[in-house]
Amino acid sequence: MSTITEHRAVLPGGLTLPYAETGQPGGTPVVLVHGYADSWWTFEPVLRHLPASVHAYAPTQRGHGDADKPQGGYLPEDFADDLAAFLDAAGIERAVLVGGSSGGIAARILAGRAPHRVAGLVLLGVPAALAGKPGVLEIWDRVNKLDDPVDPAFAEEFNRGLTAEPVPPGFLRTVTEESLKAPARVWRETMRGLLDTDLRATLYGILVPTLVIWGDRDRIVPRSDQQTIVDAIFGAELLVYEGVGHVPYWERPEWVARDLTEFVGRFG
């Protein structure tokens, strides 16, 4: 089991992002990018299962968790800009990017526009697009009505709905507490940005090796979305986890760690 240390990265302009780090320096760096209303803690189970040979970083994005919470900057391209700035701040020239859920949008934007910074791309339950999906629109209707403080019952219900099977109660409590650190405006503006952006356009122009991982009991992202991604990214591979929901890194962190380690091993 790997040891996790916590640090803080200061980006240009002073924006500060906390991040977790594990593994030994020297190998191909891996940067894990969390999704909506989340924080680096979402990847804690995966980080614990990674071998020391994988040098992993997991930053918390602006507005989320214990990161700084500026008034604006919550479009997908803003998160991609922050991701590029994080690589600079952490001294990472080139990394494998691992995006969980909507975190994969920022990861693939950066992979498309700066392939020299991205050795490979792993997408975990990442949508091809969100606009028009009935379940997403139902969530948006509730998010759009949120006030501060965000209702803990809503945050817990939201997180419970991401999995096909229950996760350990302590972990669910942790990710729910992390979700509650995001103010209502961050919940709203981040989702508004995902709905208003042409997410399909962010799939094109990606030339780096890509692994797509999807749980076949995902109630948010259908398999057709994964096929859209695989068809759009040349050479992309699809790996299906049976019996798993939207966040495979919560439900089967050991599988994700295994497959991520194998993928990273291709880069020597």
N, C-alpha and C positions, 0 to 999 in steps of 0.2 A: 504494500500500500504506500502510495507516494505521499510525501509531506507537502502541505500547501502553505505558502507564505503569502501575505497580503502587502501590497505596495500602493503607491499613488503616482499617477502620471499627470504632469501638467502640460497641457496642450498650448499652442500659440494663442494668445489672448487671455490666458489664465484659467481656462476651463480645466477643472481637475476631475480625473476619473480614477476611482479605485480599481485595482485589478488583483487577481489571484495568479500565482505562478507556481509551477511544479516541474519536476524533472531536472536533469542535468544539462548544463550548457554544452553546446557542441553539435547537437543534432539539428535537423530541420525544425525551425520554430513552428509551432501550431498555435493559432489564435482562435479562440472560441467566442462567437458573437451571439449574445442572448437575444431573445425576442421581446415582444410587446409586454409591458408592465412587469418586467422581470429584472434580474440582476445577475452578477457572476455566480451567485449561489445556485442558480439553476443547473450549473454544470458540476457542482461539487461531487456528486456521486461518480461521474465520469472521471474527473480528475483523480479521485481516489483509486480508480481501477487502472489508470495508465501506468505503464512501466516507466522507470526513471530515465530510460533512453529517449522518451518523448518530452521535449522541452515545451511545455504548454503555458499559455497566457489566457486569462479570461477577464477582459475588462467589463466594467459596468458602464452602460451608455448614459449620455447626458439625460437628466431629468429622472433617472431611475435610481433605485437603491440609495446608496450614500454618495452618488455622483453629484456634481453641481447641477443646479436646476435653473438655467437661464430662462428668460421669458419666451424666447423663440428658438427656432432651429430644429424642428421636429419632423421635417420631411425626410423621406428615405435617403436623398442625396446628402442631407446634413449629417446623418449618421454615417454614411460612407466617407464623407470628408473627415469626420472625427476618427474613423477607423484608420485612414491613411496617416493622420496626425499622430495617432497612438503608436503605429509602427515606428514612426520617426522618434517619438519620445522614449520608446522602449529600446531603441537601437536595433530594430529588426529590419534588415534589408529586404528579406523575402520570406514569406511564410505560407504554410497551408492554412487556409481560412475555413473554419467550421461554423456554419450558420444554423442556429436552431430556430425553427418557425420563421417569424418575420425578420429575425436577425440574418437570415440567409439573403434577404433583399439587399441590405447594405453590403454583404460579402460579395454578392455577384455583381453589384454595381462596380465595386473596386476591381474585381477580377476582369471585368470587361474593359475598363478604361485605363488600368495600370497593370497589365499582365506581367511586367517585369518585377512587380512587388509580390506576385501571387504564384506560388509553386503548384498549388492544387486547390481544389474547392470541394468541400463536403457539405451537402445540404440535407438537414434533418427535419423532415416534416414541413418543408418550405412550400408555400403556395406559388403557383404560376401567376395567379392574380387573385384578388379578393372581392373586387366590386361585382355585385350581382349575386353573390352566394347568399341564400336565404338565412343560414345560420349566422353568418357574419353580420348581416344587416340587423338581425335581432339583437346581437350584442351591441352594435353601434347605437341602436335606439336607446338602450339602457345606459351606455357610456355617455352619450350626449346629454343625459340628464343628471350626471354625477355632480355632487357638490363636495366641498371639503368640510370635515374629513371624509374620505372615501369609506363607505360602509364596509366593515370587516366581513359581514355575512356575504355581501356581493363578491368581494375579492376571493373568499374561500370557495364560493359556488363557481366562480369563473375558473379557478385553478382545478377544482375537482372535475369540471367538465372537459378537461384536456386529456384525460387518461381513459383507457379502456378498463383497467383494473385499479383498485386502490393502491396508493403508494404509502410508505411508512408515515404514520401520523406526525412524527417529529419533523420529517422533511416537508410535508404539506404545510405544517405550521410555519416553518422557516420561509418557504417561498411566498406564502400568503402575507407574512409580515414584511417581506421585501416589496411585494406589490403595493402595500399600503404606504410605502415611503414615496411613491410617485403621487404628486398632487393631481386633483381632478383634471386640471388643464392639460397636464402631460398625457393622461389617459385619452383625453379628447383629441388633442392636436396630433398625437402620434397616430391614432387610428384614422383621423381625417386625412393625414398625409398618405397613409397606405391605400385608402379608398380613392383618393383624388389622383394619385399617380398612375400612369400607364405602366403597371408592373410587368406586363408581357414584354414591353420594349427593353426592359433591363436584362432579358435573357439572351439577346443577340449580341454577337461580337465576342463571346467568351470562348477562348481558345485553350484554356488550361485544362489539365485532366480533372474530371469531375465525377464524384460519387454521390448518387442520390439515394437516401435512405428514407423509407416510408413505412408506417405501420398500417396494416390492412384493416384496422378498426378505427382509423382516424375519422372523426365525425366532422372535422372542419375542412380538411383538404382531401378531395377525392383522388382516386388513382388517375383519373383523366388528367388532372393537373400535373402529376408526376410524368405522365407520358408526354405532355406538352414540353416540359423541361428537357426530358431526354431527347426529344426530337429537335429541340432548338439548339442544344449544346453538342457540338460535334464530339463523338466518342464517349459521351456520358454513359455511366453504368447505373442501373437501377437495382437496388437491393431491398427486398420486401421482408419486413418482420411480421410474422403471423401472430395474431392475437394482441397486437400492440396499438395504442392510440396515437394521438397527435404529437406527444413528446417522448419519443423512444429513449431519450437520455435520462428521463425520470424512471421509466418502467423497466428498461433493460440497459442500464448503464454499462454493465459488463460486456454486452454485445457491442455497444457503440465503441467502447474502449478497444475491444478486440479488432473490430473492422477498421477503426481509425488508425490503430497502430500498424495494421497490415498495409493500409493505403499510404501512410507516411513512409513506411519502409521502402516503397518504390523509388523514393527520391534520394535514398542513400544518406 
